[in-house]
Amino acid sequence: MNLSLLTDFYELTMMQGYFFSCPYDHGVFEMFFRRQPFEGGYTVFAGLWPLLEALQNLRFAEEELQYLDSLKTFKKEFIDYLKDFTFQGDIYSVPEGTVVFPYEPIMRVQGNLMEAQLIESMVLNLINFQSLIATKTARIAAIAGDKPVLEFGLRRAQGINGALMSSRAAFIGGASATSNTLAGKTFGIPVSGTMAHSWVMNFNTELEAFRKYVELYPDRSILLVDTFDTLKSGIPNAISVYKELKKKKPSLMGVRIDSGDLEYLSKRARNMLDASGLSEVKVFVSSDLDEWIIHQLIQSGSPIDAWGVGTRLVTGWDDPALTGVYKIVARSSGGVFEPRIKISNQAEKITNPGVKNIIRFYNGKNQILADLMFLEEEGELLQQKISRREPIRFNHPATEYARFTLAEYSSTRIMLEPVMQKGAIVCGQPSLEEMKKYRQNEIDSLDDTFKRLLNPHIYKISLSDELKSLKTLLIKKIKSEYDEIYKNS
């Protein structure tokens, strides 16, 4: 599919405006978000590689150009420019699977104003959704611990692309497998599935349905036991079948409970299976699960071996959108960048100006301590201070006099690294399995207080002294200019 028109219409009208009228030729944009989804303590960044691949192949084909021409909005000179358009910008980003926090840049785009403006909608579409789902899955997987989380969301996902991208993001976030066969083929994700109630209902008896299933799949059988009555029918019939199958030493035997009181039913099912000499049979549960329900079931001692999570995972059920935005932070004419800032009556909506990066600080246990946003132009001096292990001052992004000094830290890391230069991908692509392992390492670097479901600790995101001074200066300058205008009007 040609994605050149996957953009909000005003991106194209602004792009044409820059083509004819703008005195500035280059811009720097940053993507960041304003609050943590699910009232959590962290977000898992995802969606980078689908974005890079889309940008590398971004072209306006004849069909797209004819459509734009039919809108009677765009001039011939601009349409002609689009005929040979390719994205030639630079992108700096954190890797997929990184834990990130509000207000810090998680991606930086540098290029001519037209191309950097055009891709805003695509960047936000691909990063916002996948980061949301990766985060939701990471929360679920963290609660589930060493018990696998299986993503079963295809039938409730928001369309075909939503289903594919949610399966991809869920795997990065910690899911062990997906029920989505197309996602398995497309991304190399392990696929998993049991049976539906319709299988059981299409045989004369539940026992016959179970027997036929294990005949077909003797090493991969998970029997759905709640079609009629879980404890009076489903589990007894599963016991009968598995006693017969056990002699063949299958690699997996399991039962799935998809309705009812999951705590009560799982405990009774476990007792019945164990009493029948079938302690190796696993208990799977599904039925509108999320991290809160799983937490409650674990706390109650429910003997559940795996979790099938669908609707509430792939839709981001309780927080359906990441609040990602894409803002210009610098512009240039002739190669000299000028910082830009957006002012607002809401302090949290005032942007942080200039071409920036982030340094993440770690303690001796490789746990993260704080993130410092800094201007690229001060990076060398800042790194020298860090190499000497000098104390570093951190300034609150919005509150004027809130600051602290970090005196003890063991290591640091620059967060934004080049991933695309002059329109070409310049970094190696990790496998999804590698992204998943990296994401787990990132989660492990968080103190447990950031991983609480309820009222997690707030991670410190701060500005360097130079960035704080620049922000304060620009705010005062703009307010002074507008005060003068209002005074003379």
ROPA-104575 format. One record per residue (C-alpha): x, y, z. Coordinates in Angstrom, 2 decimals. Example, Ala and Ser with C-alpha at 12.3 -4.5 7.8 and 13.67 -1.06 7.14 Angstrom:
# residues 2
+---------+---------+---------+
:       u :       v :       w :
+---------+---------+---------+
:   12.30 :   -4.50 :    7.80 :
:   13.67 :   -1.06 :    7.14 :
+---------+---------+---------+
# end
This chain:
# residues 489
+---------+---------+---------+
:       u :       v :       w :
+---------+---------+---------+
:    0.00 :    0.00 :    0.00 :
:    1.24 :    3.50 :   -0.88 :
:    1.33 :    5.50 :    2.38 :
:    2.18 :    8.91 :    0.92 :
:   -1.31 :   10.21 :    1.73 :
:   -1.30 :    8.80 :    5.26 :
:   -1.18 :   12.34 :    6.57 :
:   -3.61 :   14.93 :    7.83 :
:   -4.69 :   17.26 :    5.04 :
:   -3.27 :   20.33 :    6.72 :
:    0.21 :   18.80 :    6.58 :
:   -0.03 :   19.01 :    2.79 :
:   -1.43 :   22.54 :    2.76 :
:    1.34 :   23.68 :    5.12 :
:    3.86 :   21.83 :    2.99 :
:    2.72 :   23.78 :   -0.07 :
:    2.89 :   26.97 :    1.97 :
:    6.50 :   26.26 :    2.87 :
:    7.23 :   25.51 :   -0.79 :
:    6.07 :   28.95 :   -1.93 :
:    6.39 :   31.25 :    1.06 :
:    8.54 :   30.20 :    4.01 :
:   11.90 :   31.97 :    4.48 :
:   13.21 :   29.09 :    6.61 :
:   14.43 :   25.98 :    4.86 :
:   15.03 :   23.42 :    7.61 :
:   13.34 :   22.43 :   10.84 :
:   13.79 :   20.17 :   13.83 :
:   10.74 :   18.44 :   15.27 :
:   10.44 :   16.26 :   18.36 :
:    7.91 :   13.66 :   19.37 :
:    7.03 :   13.40 :   23.04 :
:    3.96 :   12.64 :   25.13 :
:    2.43 :   14.50 :   28.05 :
:    1.20 :   11.82 :   30.48 :
:    1.72 :    8.17 :   31.21 :
:   -1.00 :    5.86 :   29.89 :
:   -3.05 :    3.76 :   32.34 :
:   -1.95 :    6.09 :   35.18 :
:    1.24 :    4.04 :   35.20 :
:    4.86 :    4.79 :   35.97 :
:    6.42 :    4.17 :   32.55 :
:    5.75 :    3.79 :   28.82 :
:    7.34 :    1.24 :   26.46 :
:    8.40 :    2.81 :   23.16 :
:    7.38 :    0.80 :   20.06 :
:    6.65 :    1.28 :   16.37 :
:   10.02 :    2.61 :   15.19 :
:   10.82 :    0.02 :   12.52 :
:    7.44 :    0.13 :   10.75 :
:    7.95 :    3.90 :   10.63 :
:   11.49 :    3.72 :    9.23 :
:   10.42 :    1.26 :    6.55 :
:    7.45 :    3.45 :    5.60 :
:    9.66 :    6.54 :    5.33 :
:   12.28 :    4.77 :    3.26 :
:    9.59 :    3.82 :    0.74 :
:    7.66 :    7.10 :    0.80 :
:    6.75 :    8.13 :   -2.77 :
:    3.87 :    9.95 :   -4.44 :
:    2.67 :    7.71 :   -7.28 :
:    0.67 :    8.99 :  -10.24 :
:   -2.62 :    7.92 :   -8.66 :
:   -1.90 :    9.93 :   -5.51 :
:   -0.81 :   12.98 :   -7.52 :
:   -3.98 :   12.85 :   -9.62 :
:   -6.07 :   12.74 :   -6.45 :
:   -4.29 :   15.76 :   -4.98 :
:   -4.73 :   17.63 :   -8.25 :
:   -8.46 :   16.83 :   -8.23 :
:   -8.86 :   18.65 :   -4.90 :
:   -8.22 :   22.00 :   -6.66 :
:   -6.07 :   23.10 :   -3.74 :
:   -2.52 :   22.50 :   -4.91 :
:   -0.65 :   24.39 :   -7.61 :
:    1.06 :   22.68 :  -10.53 :
:    4.54 :   23.62 :   -9.34 :
:    3.93 :   21.91 :   -6.00 :
:    2.43 :   18.81 :   -7.63 :
:    5.49 :   18.64 :   -9.90 :
:    7.73 :   18.84 :   -6.82 :
:    5.93 :   15.88 :   -5.27 :
:    6.57 :   13.72 :   -8.35 :
:   10.20 :   13.26 :   -7.34 :
:    9.68 :   13.52 :   -3.57 :
:   11.56 :   11.16 :   -1.27 :
:   12.21 :   11.58 :    2.44 :
:   15.80 :   12.79 :    2.87 :
:   15.73 :   13.76 :    6.53 :
:   17.58 :   12.57 :    9.63 :
:   15.91 :   10.76 :   12.52 :
:   17.24 :   10.20 :   16.02 :
:   15.35 :    7.85 :   18.30 :
:   15.41 :    5.63 :   21.35 :
:   15.34 :    1.91 :   20.46 :
:   12.09 :   -0.02 :   20.42 :
:   11.43 :   -1.47 :   23.86 :
:   12.92 :    1.50 :   25.74 :
:   11.07 :    2.76 :   28.81 :
:   10.31 :    6.44 :   28.32 :
:    8.63 :    9.22 :   30.25 :
:    6.47 :   12.32 :   29.69 :
:    7.85 :   15.49 :   28.08 :
:   11.20 :   14.03 :   27.02 :
:   11.89 :   13.69 :   23.28 :
:   11.62 :   10.05 :   22.25 :
:   12.28 :   10.88 :   18.60 :
:   13.87 :   13.83 :   16.78 :
:   13.30 :   14.58 :   13.09 :
:   15.60 :   16.94 :   11.18 :
:   15.09 :   17.85 :    7.55 :
:   13.72 :   20.44 :    5.20 :
:   10.54 :   21.93 :    6.59 :
:    8.32 :   20.31 :    3.98 :
:    9.37 :   16.72 :    4.58 :
:    9.59 :   17.10 :    8.34 :
:    6.08 :   18.57 :    8.43 :
:    4.60 :   15.98 :    6.08 :
:    5.48 :   12.97 :    8.22 :
:    4.00 :   14.28 :   11.49 :
:    0.76 :   12.31 :   11.21 :
:    2.54 :    9.12 :   10.17 :
:    5.00 :    9.36 :   13.06 :
:    2.25 :    9.83 :   15.60 :
:   -0.01 :    7.16 :   14.12 :
:    2.66 :    4.45 :   14.12 :
:    4.34 :    5.32 :   17.42 :
:    1.36 :    6.29 :   19.60 :
:   -0.65 :    3.11 :   19.09 :
:    2.16 :    0.58 :   19.25 :
:    3.69 :    2.25 :   22.31 :
:    0.29 :    2.16 :   24.00 :
:   -0.17 :   -1.57 :   23.36 :
:    3.43 :   -2.46 :   24.24 :
:    2.96 :   -0.61 :   27.52 :
:   -0.34 :   -2.34 :   28.30 :
:    1.24 :   -5.73 :   27.61 :
:    4.30 :   -4.93 :   29.71 :
:    2.05 :   -4.09 :   32.65 :
:    0.16 :   -7.37 :   32.22 :
:    3.35 :   -9.41 :   31.77 :
:    4.94 :   -7.82 :   34.84 :
:    2.01 :   -8.92 :   36.99 :
:    1.87 :  -12.38 :   35.40 :
:    5.55 :  -12.94 :   36.26 :
:    6.86 :  -16.24 :   34.89 :
:    3.42 :  -17.35 :   33.65 :
:    3.02 :  -16.78 :   29.89 :
:    0.67 :  -14.14 :   28.51 :
:   -0.96 :  -15.16 :   25.22 :
:   -2.36 :  -12.37 :   23.03 :
:   -5.84 :  -13.40 :   21.82 :
:   -7.09 :  -10.02 :   20.56 :
:   -7.57 :  -10.36 :   16.79 :
:  -11.37 :  -10.50 :   16.78 :
:  -11.73 :   -7.42 :   18.98 :
:   -8.89 :   -5.35 :   17.50 :
:   -9.54 :   -2.08 :   15.68 :
:   -9.41 :   -3.32 :   12.10 :
:   -6.83 :   -5.30 :   10.16 :
:   -3.88 :   -2.96 :   10.69 :
:   -4.81 :   -2.49 :   14.34 :
:   -4.77 :   -6.25 :   14.79 :
:   -1.37 :   -6.69 :   13.12 :
:    0.31 :   -3.79 :   14.89 :
:   -1.15 :   -4.72 :   18.28 :
:    0.19 :   -8.28 :   17.90 :
:    3.62 :   -6.88 :   17.05 :
:    3.60 :   -4.41 :   19.93 :
:    2.24 :   -6.99 :   22.37 :
:    5.11 :   -9.35 :   21.61 :
:    7.65 :   -6.59 :   22.26 :
:    5.74 :   -5.77 :   25.45 :
:    6.00 :   -9.31 :   26.79 :
:    3.38 :  -11.57 :   25.21 :
:    4.66 :  -15.09 :   24.55 :
:    2.52 :  -15.79 :   21.48 :
:   -0.39 :  -14.51 :   19.40 :
:   -3.56 :  -16.09 :   18.04 :
:   -3.19 :  -13.91 :   14.92 :
:   -1.82 :  -16.22 :   12.23 :
:   -1.10 :  -13.37 :    9.81 :
:    0.93 :  -11.59 :   12.50 :
:    2.80 :  -14.83 :   13.07 :
:    3.72 :  -15.03 :    9.38 :
:    4.43 :  -11.30 :    9.00 :
:    6.56 :  -10.79 :   12.09 :
:    7.74 :  -14.27 :   13.05 :
:    5.75 :  -14.28 :   16.29 :
:    4.93 :  -17.72 :   17.77 :
:    1.26 :  -18.59 :   17.21 :
:   -0.99 :  -20.28 :   19.72 :
:   -4.62 :  -21.32 :   20.05 :
:   -6.96 :  -23.76 :   21.73 :
:  -10.50 :  -24.39 :   20.47 :
:  -13.82 :  -22.55 :   20.35 :
:  -17.13 :  -23.55 :   21.92 :
:  -18.36 :  -24.29 :   18.39 :
:  -15.93 :  -27.25 :   18.16 :
:  -17.50 :  -28.84 :   21.23 :
:  -21.03 :  -28.07 :   20.05 :
:  -20.46 :  -29.68 :   16.65 :
:  -20.08 :  -33.16 :   18.16 :
:  -22.73 :  -35.29 :   19.80 :
:  -21.01 :  -35.13 :   23.17 :
:  -18.35 :  -33.02 :   24.83 :
:  -16.34 :  -36.18 :   25.51 :
:  -16.34 :  -37.07 :   21.81 :
:  -15.25 :  -33.53 :   20.91 :
:  -12.32 :  -33.73 :   23.32 :
:  -11.26 :  -37.17 :   22.08 :
:  -11.30 :  -36.10 :   18.44 :
:   -9.25 :  -33.02 :   19.24 :
:   -6.50 :  -34.86 :   21.08 :
:   -6.39 :  -37.45 :   18.29 :
:   -5.53 :  -34.63 :   15.89 :
:   -3.24 :  -32.71 :   18.24 :
:   -1.88 :  -35.16 :   20.81 :
:    1.15 :  -33.00 :   21.66 :
:   -0.64 :  -29.66 :   21.65 :
:   -4.04 :  -30.06 :   23.24 :
:   -5.77 :  -27.47 :   25.37 :
:   -9.41 :  -28.36 :   25.98 :
:  -12.06 :  -25.65 :   26.46 :
:  -14.06 :  -26.89 :   29.44 :
:  -16.82 :  -24.31 :   30.00 :
:  -19.18 :  -24.98 :   27.07 :
:  -21.78 :  -26.66 :   29.30 :
:  -20.64 :  -26.93 :   32.92 :
:  -16.99 :  -26.52 :   33.87 :
:  -16.95 :  -28.68 :   37.01 :
:  -19.71 :  -31.19 :   36.28 :
:  -18.91 :  -31.83 :   32.63 :
:  -15.85 :  -30.08 :   31.19 :
:  -13.21 :  -31.05 :   33.75 :
:  -14.48 :  -34.64 :   34.23 :
:  -14.45 :  -35.20 :   30.46 :
:  -10.99 :  -33.65 :   30.15 :
:   -9.78 :  -35.97 :   32.92 :
:  -11.13 :  -39.00 :   31.05 :
:   -9.41 :  -37.97 :   27.82 :
:   -6.11 :  -37.02 :   29.44 :
:   -5.90 :  -40.26 :   31.40 :
:   -6.03 :  -42.03 :   28.04 :
:   -3.57 :  -39.60 :   26.41 :
:   -1.08 :  -39.57 :   29.29 :
:    0.28 :  -42.96 :   28.27 :
:    1.64 :  -41.35 :   25.08 :
:    3.62 :  -38.78 :   27.10 :
:    2.40 :  -35.63 :   25.29 :
:    4.41 :  -32.41 :   25.56 :
:    1.40 :  -30.28 :   26.54 :
:   -1.97 :  -30.99 :   28.10 :
:   -4.18 :  -28.19 :   29.32 :
:   -7.69 :  -26.98 :   30.07 :
:   -9.01 :  -23.49 :   29.39 :
:  -11.69 :  -21.75 :   31.43 :
:  -13.31 :  -18.85 :   29.57 :
:  -16.17 :  -17.81 :   31.86 :
:  -17.45 :  -17.76 :   35.41 :
:  -15.63 :  -17.19 :   38.68 :
:  -12.06 :  -17.79 :   37.56 :
:  -10.66 :  -17.99 :   41.08 :
:  -13.17 :  -20.57 :   42.28 :
:  -13.18 :  -22.59 :   39.07 :
:   -9.40 :  -22.68 :   38.67 :
:   -8.94 :  -23.88 :   42.25 :
:  -11.58 :  -26.58 :   41.91 :
:  -10.25 :  -27.63 :   38.50 :
:   -6.70 :  -27.88 :   39.85 :
:   -7.85 :  -30.02 :   42.78 :
:   -9.84 :  -32.34 :   40.50 :
:   -6.95 :  -32.75 :   38.07 :
:   -4.41 :  -33.41 :   40.83 :
:   -6.71 :  -35.91 :   42.52 :
:   -6.88 :  -37.79 :   39.22 :
:   -3.11 :  -38.00 :   38.89 :
:   -2.95 :  -35.26 :   36.25 :
:   -0.79 :  -32.66 :   37.98 :
:    0.99 :  -31.99 :   34.67 :
:   -2.18 :  -30.66 :   33.03 :
:   -1.97 :  -26.86 :   32.82 :
:   -4.82 :  -24.50 :   33.68 :
:   -5.33 :  -21.65 :   31.18 :
:   -7.87 :  -18.87 :   31.70 :
:   -9.28 :  -16.12 :   29.49 :
:  -12.41 :  -13.90 :   29.70 :
:  -11.74 :  -10.13 :   29.51 :
:   -8.54 :  -10.25 :   31.53 :
:   -6.26 :   -7.31 :   32.26 :
:   -3.48 :   -6.54 :   34.73 :
:   -5.92 :   -5.70 :   37.53 :
:   -7.89 :   -8.95 :   37.26 :
:   -4.72 :  -11.02 :   36.90 :
:   -3.26 :   -9.29 :   39.97 :
:   -6.37 :  -10.14 :   42.01 :
:   -6.34 :  -13.77 :   40.86 :
:   -2.66 :  -14.17 :   41.73 :
:   -3.16 :  -12.51 :   45.12 :
:   -5.98 :  -14.96 :   45.86 :
:   -3.70 :  -17.91 :   45.12 :
:   -5.47 :  -19.03 :   41.95 :
:   -3.46 :  -21.93 :   40.43 :
:   -3.36 :  -20.56 :   36.89 :
:   -0.53 :  -21.47 :   34.52 :
:   -1.15 :  -19.13 :   31.56 :
:   -3.27 :  -16.12 :   30.70 :
:   -5.15 :  -15.52 :   27.45 :
:   -5.62 :  -11.77 :   27.14 :
:   -7.50 :  -10.21 :   24.24 :
:   -9.88 :   -7.26 :   24.17 :
:   -8.42 :   -5.26 :   27.02 :
:   -4.91 :   -5.65 :   25.65 :
:   -5.25 :   -4.89 :   21.94 :
:   -7.59 :   -1.92 :   22.47 :
:   -5.72 :   -0.32 :   25.36 :
:   -9.09 :   -0.73 :   27.07 :
:   -8.84 :    1.77 :   29.93 :
:   -6.74 :    4.40 :   28.13 :
:   -7.32 :    4.22 :   24.37 :
:   -4.63 :    6.65 :   23.15 :
:   -1.10 :    7.69 :   24.01 :
:   -0.89 :   11.48 :   24.22 :
:    2.01 :   11.77 :   21.80 :
:    2.58 :   15.09 :   20.03 :
:    5.05 :   16.34 :   17.42 :
:    6.38 :   19.88 :   17.87 :
:    8.92 :   22.06 :   16.14 :
:   11.82 :   23.00 :   18.42 :
:   14.23 :   24.73 :   16.00 :
:   14.34 :   26.19 :   12.49 :
:   17.16 :   27.31 :   10.27 :
:   17.97 :   29.42 :    7.25 :
:   21.43 :   28.96 :    5.83 :
:   22.43 :   26.29 :    8.35 :
:   22.10 :   28.27 :   11.60 :
:   19.45 :   26.78 :   13.92 :
:   17.21 :   29.09 :   15.90 :
:   15.37 :   27.57 :   18.89 :
:   11.57 :   27.74 :   18.86 :
:    9.14 :   27.50 :   21.76 :
:    5.36 :   27.16 :   22.03 :
:    3.83 :   29.24 :   24.82 :
:    0.65 :   28.28 :   26.66 :
:   -1.37 :   29.37 :   29.66 :
:   -0.90 :   25.80 :   30.88 :
:    2.69 :   25.42 :   32.09 :
:    2.80 :   21.75 :   31.10 :
:    2.01 :   22.68 :   27.48 :
:    4.96 :   25.06 :   27.10 :
:    7.48 :   23.19 :   24.94 :
:   11.19 :   22.79 :   25.59 :
:   13.13 :   24.64 :   22.86 :
:   16.24 :   23.78 :   20.88 :
:   17.94 :   20.71 :   19.41 :
:   18.11 :   18.33 :   22.37 :
:   19.09 :   14.91 :   23.57 :
:   18.69 :   13.00 :   26.83 :
:   21.19 :   11.52 :   29.26 :
:   19.90 :    8.73 :   31.49 :
:   21.68 :    8.21 :   34.81 :
:   22.08 :    4.81 :   36.49 :
:   23.14 :    3.64 :   39.94 :
:   25.51 :    0.76 :   40.71 :
:   22.67 :   -1.77 :   40.42 :
:   21.96 :   -0.60 :   36.85 :
:   18.70 :    0.98 :   37.95 :
:   17.72 :    4.27 :   36.37 :
:   17.87 :    7.37 :   38.57 :
:   16.80 :   10.30 :   36.40 :
:   16.78 :   11.65 :   32.83 :
:   18.35 :   14.98 :   31.90 :
:   17.35 :   16.84 :   28.74 :
:   20.19 :   18.95 :   27.35 :
:   21.02 :   21.00 :   24.27 :
:   23.22 :   19.21 :   21.75 :
:   25.58 :   22.19 :   21.73 :
:   26.37 :   21.65 :   25.43 :
:   26.73 :   17.89 :   25.10 :
:   30.54 :   17.77 :   25.02 :
:   30.95 :   19.91 :   28.14 :
:   28.28 :   17.92 :   29.96 :
:   29.97 :   14.64 :   29.05 :
:   33.27 :   15.96 :   30.42 :
:   31.60 :   16.72 :   33.75 :
:   30.08 :   13.26 :   33.81 :
:   33.41 :   11.58 :   32.98 :
:   34.85 :   13.32 :   36.06 :
:   31.78 :   12.19 :   38.05 :
:   30.96 :   15.76 :   38.98 :
:   27.57 :   16.48 :   40.58 :
:   24.94 :   17.35 :   37.95 :
:   22.10 :   19.79 :   38.54 :
:   18.59 :   18.88 :   37.39 :
:   15.93 :   21.58 :   36.86 :
:   12.18 :   20.96 :   36.87 :
:   10.73 :   21.49 :   33.35 :
:    7.85 :   23.70 :   34.51 :
:    8.46 :   24.91 :   38.07 :
:   10.88 :   27.82 :   38.25 :
:   12.79 :   27.05 :   41.45 :
:   12.41 :   23.28 :   41.74 :
:   15.78 :   21.61 :   41.21 :
:   18.07 :   18.99 :   42.71 :
:   21.69 :   17.91 :   42.37 :
:   22.61 :   14.33 :   41.58 :
:   25.94 :   13.66 :   43.28 :
:   26.17 :    9.88 :   43.04 :
:   25.72 :    7.86 :   39.87 :
:   27.60 :    4.97 :   38.32 :
:   26.93 :    5.22 :   34.60 :
:   25.07 :    7.21 :   31.97 :
:   23.61 :    6.67 :   28.52 :
:   22.75 :    8.95 :   25.61 :
:   19.18 :    8.07 :   24.65 :
:   18.62 :    9.48 :   21.14 :
:   20.80 :    7.76 :   18.55 :
:   20.82 :    8.20 :   14.74 :
:   18.57 :    5.66 :   13.03 :
:   18.09 :    7.38 :    9.66 :
:   20.35 :    9.85 :    7.84 :
:   19.54 :   11.50 :    4.54 :
:   16.57 :    9.18 :    4.21 :
:   18.56 :    5.95 :    4.62 :
:   18.36 :    3.61 :    7.60 :
:   21.74 :    3.64 :    9.35 :
:   21.21 :    1.18 :   12.21 :
:   20.83 :   -2.58 :   12.31 :
:   17.34 :   -3.99 :   12.75 :
:   17.01 :   -6.22 :   15.80 :
:   14.60 :   -9.14 :   15.73 :
:   11.34 :   -8.87 :   17.66 :
:   12.72 :  -11.42 :   20.11 :
:   15.74 :   -9.16 :   20.70 :
:   13.43 :   -6.16 :   21.17 :
:   11.42 :   -8.18 :   23.68 :
:   14.54 :   -9.14 :   25.68 :
:   15.77 :   -5.55 :   25.57 :
:   12.37 :   -4.36 :   26.82 :
:   12.58 :   -6.78 :   29.75 :
:   16.02 :   -5.41 :   30.64 :
:   14.53 :   -1.93 :   30.53 :
:   11.71 :   -2.94 :   32.88 :
:   14.26 :   -4.57 :   35.19 :
:   16.13 :   -1.24 :   35.37 :
:   13.09 :    0.36 :   37.03 :
:   12.76 :    0.43 :   40.78 :
:    9.66 :   -1.47 :   41.93 :
:    8.03 :    1.80 :   42.99 :
:    7.66 :    2.77 :   39.31 :
:    5.96 :   -0.54 :   38.52 :
:    3.15 :   -0.31 :   41.06 :
:   -0.30 :   -0.56 :   39.52 :
:   -1.70 :    1.97 :   41.97 :
:   -0.04 :    5.36 :   42.48 :
:    3.38 :    4.55 :   41.02 :
:    6.33 :    6.77 :   41.81 :
:    6.89 :    9.64 :   39.36 :
:   10.20 :    9.44 :   37.51 :
:   12.32 :   12.59 :   37.38 :
:   12.61 :   14.26 :   33.96 :
:   14.65 :   17.44 :   34.14 :
:   16.36 :   20.19 :   32.15 :
:   20.04 :   21.08 :   32.17 :
:   21.02 :   24.53 :   33.42 :
:   21.61 :   25.80 :   29.89 :
:   18.32 :   24.44 :   28.56 :
:   16.42 :   25.83 :   31.54 :
:   18.01 :   29.25 :   30.99 :
:   17.13 :   29.19 :   27.28 :
:   13.53 :   28.25 :   28.01 :
:   13.17 :   30.99 :   30.62 :
:   14.76 :   33.57 :   28.29 :
:   12.47 :   32.73 :   25.37 :
:    9.35 :   32.79 :   27.54 :
:   10.26 :   36.22 :   28.90 :
:   11.12 :   37.51 :   25.43 :
:    7.86 :   36.37 :   23.84 :
:    5.73 :   37.61 :   26.72 :
:    7.51 :   40.95 :   26.61 :
:    6.90 :   41.28 :   22.87 :
:    3.20 :   40.52 :   23.23 :
:    2.84 :   42.80 :   26.24 :
:    4.26 :   45.59 :   24.07 :
:    1.83 :   44.79 :   21.26 :
:   -1.17 :   44.78 :   23.61 :
:   -0.01 :   48.01 :   25.24 :
:    0.12 :   49.80 :   21.89 :
:   -3.10 :   48.32 :   20.47 :
+---------+---------+---------+
# end
